[in-house]
Amino acid sequence: HYSSTCRMAPEEGDPDGPGVVDDELRVHGVESLRVADASIFPKILSVHLQAPVVMVGEKCPDMIKRSWGEVEE
């Protein structure tokens, strides 16, 4: 399975190079687009990807709701 191809990191200033998505899974430079799959992991994981991807899939809607003001922190 592919992972870490669209890594989560700052757009600039990261010693490993620029990232594609920020810490809320928003694609840098593209409005209203988020990525929520195994490609966002900053480093390649040495475990089966199902559980981490499910966690990302569960967390992403919460981040979207929070950005729309539908969920209080």
TAMONOR-V77691 format. One line per field, one symbol per residue. ss: DSSP state (2 for helix, 1 for strand, 0 for the rest). burial: # if it has 16 or more other C-alpha atoms within 10 Angstrom, else .. Layout:
BEGIN
ss: ???
burial: ???
END
This chain:
BEGIN
ss: 0000000100000000000010000110000001000222000000000222222222222222222000000
burial: ..##.#####........####.#####.....#########..........#..#...#..##.........
END
